[in-house]
Amino acid sequence: MSGGNTKPVKKKMNKAEFKEHCWGLTFVAPAFIGFCIFMAFPIAFAFVASLTKWNGMNNMLDNFIGLANYTKLLTDAKFWKVLVNTIIYMVGIPIGMILGLLIAVAMNRKIRGIKVLRTLYYVPVVSSLVAVAILWMWVFNYDYGLLNSIVKLISGAHGPNWLGDEFWVKISMIIFMVWKGLGSSIILYLSGLQGIPRDYYEAAQIDGASGWNLFRYITVPLVSPVTFYLLITGLIGGFQVFVEVLVMVPTGGLNYSAATVVFYLYDKAFGSNQMGYGSAMAFLLAILIFIVTAINFKGQDKWVKTIE
């Protein structure tokens, strides 16, 4: 009997297998080349840039400063402020998921006009982000906005300065982000709900389970894979919020109260020509996203259930 260190014997491919192997490589090649050009190379380039004082015009390698950009970031009060802003905006993630699940449950039944309702809820998802952001600027306008008109009609008092106040600008952004992403949550939860076997509900009802218990002990656990997906994609997208702020609050808000990490990164890289500093910020953000995502994947076994 051979020992554990025996090297595996490579089987020589015949002509047909070699041809199939070549075709496989041919089909994979475009994706691999695209990844190298549009992902691997920019990542490597940005990492090198993050170690320099490159301003986009000078020689990058002549301005090598090592980890100075990273140490500067850790003591940059503005960076920590925009990071806190970014995390505050993520309050909208659980709100969007709860609303999405409740509306999906309401829509998961045969009622008249349900297809029209589903389409209407999905319209914001397929709409241009810039276009709807401009539309919501009018909704949040302090003087003649729709929201303040409603507030005045109901209470008689003038509403808050939604985009001009340090507190209310965050509320405004959360409202907008929840509204924009609600359609996706509803559609995904609907697909999850329709995959739950009716037998589970019927068996529980025979045992006397109420509507709330059916929702709590059957619906919520069995749509947890959808919840997990929405949580992961929401967190990754939440760390990358940029366009909404750039369009609705182009200066970053009063005292930078609305700015996010990506907005600050953009401001430094393209507004102040500090490409190296901006690249360091991008790498730090990528590491943060990786850690948060890894923690979520590590903990998913404790609460994500699948239908067996």
N, C-alpha and C positions, 0 to 999 in steps of 0.2 A: 504493500500500500504506500502511496506517495505521501510525503510529509506536508506540513501546513505551508511551507515556503515554496511549494511547486508553482512555477509561473504558468498562467493560463496559456494554452496553445491557441494562437490566432488562426482562425479558419480562413483559408484563402477564398476570396469571392470568385464565383464563376462569372461568366460574361453577362448573364442576365441580371445577377445581383449587383454587379459593378455599374451596369447601366441604370438600374433603379436607384442606386446610391448617388450617382451623378445627377439624376433628375431631382432627387430630394434636396441636394445641395443647391441646385439651380433655383428651386422654389424658395428656399430659405434665404438665399443670398440677398435679394432686395431688402428684406426686413433687417437683416444683419448690417448691411451697408448703411441703410437709413439710420439704424440705431447708432452706428459709429459716428456718422456725420452730424446727426442732429442731437444726440444725447451724450455719448461718451466723450467726444472731442470738446463740446462746450463745457462739460463738467470739469474735465481736466484743465481746460484753459482758465475757467473761473477760479479753480483752486490755486493755480499758479498766480493769477492776478491778485487773489486775496492775500498773498504773501508779499505784495509789493505796494509801492505808493504810486501806482499807475493812474494817470488822469485821462487816459484815452488817447493822448497825443504824444506823450513822451515815451521813451524806450522802457518797456516794462521790466526787463531783466536788469537794467542798470539801476533800478530803484527798489531792489530787493530789501525788505525790512523784516523778514521772518514773521513771527507771530504777533508783531506789534499791533496790527489791526484788530486781532482777536482780544488782546489784553485791553486795548482802548475801548472796545465794545462793552466789555464787562463793567467798565466804569462810566459808561455813557448814560447819563440820567434820562436823556431823551429816548434812547433805545428801550430802556425798561418801561418808560411811560407808554410807548406805542405797543410794547408786548402786552402790558396790562390791558390796554384798549382792545387789542386783538382777542385776548381771553374773555373779556367782558362780552364782546360780540357773540361769543360761542354760547351764551345763555340762550340764544335763539335756536340752537340745535335741539335740545330736549323739547322746547316749546313747539317747534315744527314737527317733531316726531309724534308728540301727543295729539296735536291737532290733526295731523295726517292720519293717524290710526283711527281717531274718533270719526272723522269724515269718511274714511274708507269703510268703516263698519256700517255707517249710515247708508253708504252707496252700495253696499254688498247685498242688495235685495232688489227684487223686481218691482220697480215703481215707474210710473209714467215719466218719460223725459230724462231717464237716468243717463242715457248716452250723451245727451246734450250737456248735462251737468258735468259729466266727466271731462268732456272736451273743454268746457269753460274753465274748469280748474286747472287744466293742463296748458292753457294758452300762455300764462306768464313764463312757463319753462322754455317754450320755443320762441318767445319774443326776444328781441335784441336787448341785452343787458343795458347798453347805453341809452337806448330809446326809452325803456321803462324807468330808468333812473331819472331821466329828464322829466318824464311824466310825474314821478313822485316828488320832484323838486317843487312842482306846482302844488301838489297835495299838501306838502309841508310848509308852503310859503306863509310867512308870519302875517302879512297884510291881507292877502286875498286868497289864501289857500283853502282847499276844500275842507281839510281837517279842522282848521280854526273856525270856519264858517259853521260847521256842525256843532263845535264846542260852544260857540256864541249863541246858536239857536237853542241849545239845550239849557245852558247855564246862565246866559246873559252876559257872561264875562269873556274877555278876549283870551284866546288860547295861548300856550307857551310859544317861545321862539324856537321852533323845533330844530332848525339847523344852525341857529346862532348862539345856542346856550350849551355850556359844557356838559351838563347833565342830559338835556333833552336830545342832543344830537346823537348820543349813544342809543337812546330809546328809539329814535327815528330810524337809525341804521338797522337795529334789530328787527323792527316792524317790517322794514323793506325786505330784509333778507329772508325772514320767515315767509312772507308773501311770495317771494320769487321762487322759493324752493318747495312750497307746499304741494304743487302739482306732482312733482316727482315722488314725494313721500306717499301721496294718496295712491298713485298708480302702483307703486311697489307693494304697498300694504294690501291693495286690492288683489294683486296676484298671489300674495301670501295667504290671504283669507280664503281665496277660492281653492287653494291647495289643501285646506284642512278637511278631512273626511267628515261628512255629516254624521256618521255613526258615532263619533265622539260626543257630539252634542245630544244626540238622541239617547245614548246610554246614560249620560249625566242627567238628562231631564227625567228619565225613568226613575233615577235614584233621588229625584226631588231637588236638583240643583236649580237655583234661581238664575235670572238673567245676568246679574252682577257676578255670580260665581262662575257662570259659563265664560264670561268675558275674562275674569281674573285667572281662572285655573286652566282654561283651554285656549282661548284666543291669544292672550298676551304671551304665554310661553311658546306657542307654536308659530307665532310670527317673529319670534326672537332672532332668527337668522336675518330677516329683513331689517329689524331694528339694529342689529350688529353692523350690517352693511351701511345703513344710513349713518350710524355713529362714526364709523371709520371714514367714509367719504366726507361727512360733514366736518369732522375735525381737520382732515387734510385741507379741505376747501376753506375752512375757517381761518387757518393759519395763512392762507394765501389771498385773503380779501384785499382787493386793490381798486378795481374799476369803479365799484360803487362809491368809494370815498373820493376818488379822483374826479368823478363826474358831479356828485352832489355837494361835496365840500372840497373844492380844488386846492384850498390853502391848508387843508388838514384840520380846519375848525379852530375855534377860539382856544388859544394856548395849546394848539396841537391836540385838542381833546378828541378829535375824530380819527386821527391818523393811525394806520396799522403798520405792522412791521414791513410789509412789502411796499407800502406807500413811502415810508421813511427810506427804505432801500433805494427806491426809484428816485426819491428826492436827492439823496446823497450821490448816487451814481450818475444821474443825468442832469440834475439841477445844479450840483456843486462840482461836478466832474471828478468825484472821488471814487473812481471805478474799483480800486483795490479795496477800499473800505466797504463799498456796496457788495462786492463779491464775498468778503468775509461775513457780512451780515447774512447773505444768502446761504452760505454754508452752515452757519450757526442755526439758521431756521430749518434747513434740511435735516440737520442732526436732531433738532428738537422734534420735528415731525416723525422722524424714524423712531425715536424713543417712545413717544406717545402711542404710535401705531403698534410697536412691539409689545408694549404693556397691555394694550387692548387685546391683541391676539393671544397673549399669554393667559389673560383672565377670561377668555371667552368660554372655556369649558365649564365654568361655574354657573353660567346663566343662559347660554345659547342652547336651545333644545331643537332637535330635528324630529320630523315625523317618521316613525319606523313602520 
